[in-house]
Amino acid sequence: MRIYRTPDARFEGLPDWPYKPNYRDIAGGLRVHYIDEGTATAQPVLMLHGEPTWSYLYRHMIGPVVEAGFRVVAPDLVGFGRSDKPLDRKAYSYAGQVAWMRQWIEALDLRNIILACQDWGSLIGLRLVAEMPGRFAGVALSNGGLPEGQRAPRAFAIWRAFSRYSPVFPIGRIVNAGAKRDLSAEEIAAYDAPFPTRASKVAARVYPCFVPLGDNVAVPDQKRAWAALEAFDKPFLCCFSDGDPITRGGDALFTGRVSGTERMAHRTLRGGHFIQEDDPAGFVAAIRDVAAAR
């Protein structure tokens, strides 16, 4: 398997990013990068990013969550950030990414996890909760979901076509467009940092096609995952934003269906798709509420 590994120099001097890198090898010789902050024995909060971002997305949340007494682990999905990037599109699949992240969780032996997830972080993270519910203590979900064959929203269909056919794919500018606040030039460059070549963006461009909307190979897996989630009775809090054209209203798919949503005070955050940029404090508060509701 041909792999691209972004040079370390690309990650030097990024704004608001003082965290040292950690690495763990998983099956196939792939190297997964992750941030690991806080006391090793504290309850872990797993922050899963989506596409086309990397763990830098959580930079305004890591410190406050650690200060609240938690351990934060924030990996880069395979194909993103400082993690290895297979260069063949055929190396990627929805099920494959779930398996990679499961191997990583098992390698670190993470338990009693609070999952904080958004975008593809939820598609992967919720599958992990369904597959190994005993390792998870609760979920804080924002701007994501677990689609099982629904029709694609128009905004997502446009995004999926753009990711596949556009001759240019400016990741930093894409993230900026998905936030309500204007990112600085330095922040935009930080989102571009892991992807200095066209080939290094293969995962970022292919994952929109894997979202199981319509007739998709992953729909049976999604339905099995939903059956497991419906029985998940640990705290499950929805904190979607008020300004995301893709996922707005998606919390209604979970409240009343997932057992753990019943006793939670769900809330609406203020911002766009990348809520970690717009309302990190609100997302942190949701994580703390999940922990307190155990």
QUIBEL-V736393 format. One record per backbone hydrogen bond with DSSP energy under -1.0 kcal/mol. CO is the residue of the C=O (numbers start at 1). NH is the residue of the N-H. If there is no record, write none. Layout:
CO & NH
CO & NH
This chain:
2 & 87
4 & 85
7 & 10
8 & 11
9 & 12
14 & 17
22 & 34
24 & 32
26 & 29
30 & 26
31 & 84
32 & 24
33 & 76
34 & 22
35 & 74
37 & 72
39 & 42
43 & 71
44 & 114
45 & 73
46 & 116
54 & 57
55 & 58
56 & 59
58 & 61
58 & 62
61 & 65
62 & 66
63 & 67
64 & 68
65 & 70
66 & 69
71 & 45
72 & 37
73 & 47
74 & 35
77 & 80
80 & 83
84 & 79
85 & 4
88 & 91
89 & 92
93 & 97
94 & 98
95 & 99
96 & 100
97 & 101
98 & 102
99 & 103
100 & 104
101 & 105
102 & 106
103 & 107
104 & 108
105 & 110
113 & 137
113 & 138
114 & 46
115 & 140
116 & 48
117 & 142
118 & 121
119 & 122
119 & 123
120 & 124
121 & 125
122 & 126
124 & 128
125 & 129
126 & 130
127 & 131
128 & 132
132 & 135
133 & 136
135 & 113
138 & 115
139 & 237
140 & 117
141 & 239
143 & 119
150 & 214
153 & 157
154 & 158
155 & 159
156 & 160
157 & 161
158 & 162
159 & 163
160 & 164
161 & 165
162 & 166
169 & 171
170 & 174
171 & 175
172 & 176
173 & 177
174 & 178
176 & 179
178 & 274
184 & 188
185 & 189
186 & 190
187 & 191
188 & 192
189 & 193
192 & 195
198 & 201
199 & 202
201 & 205
202 & 206
203 & 207
206 & 209
207 & 210
211 & 213
212 & 149
214 & 216
216 & 219
218 & 222
219 & 223
220 & 224
221 & 225
222 & 226
223 & 227
224 & 228
225 & 229
226 & 230
229 & 232
230 & 259
232 & 260
235 & 139
237 & 141
238 & 267
240 & 269
244 & 248
247 & 250
249 & 252
250 & 253
251 & 254
251 & 255
254 & 257
254 & 258
258 & 261
259 & 262
260 & 236
261 & 264
264 & 266
269 & 242
271 & 243
273 & 275
274 & 277
275 & 279
279 & 283
280 & 284
281 & 285
282 & 286
283 & 287
284 & 288
285 & 289
286 & 290
287 & 291
288 & 292
289 & 293
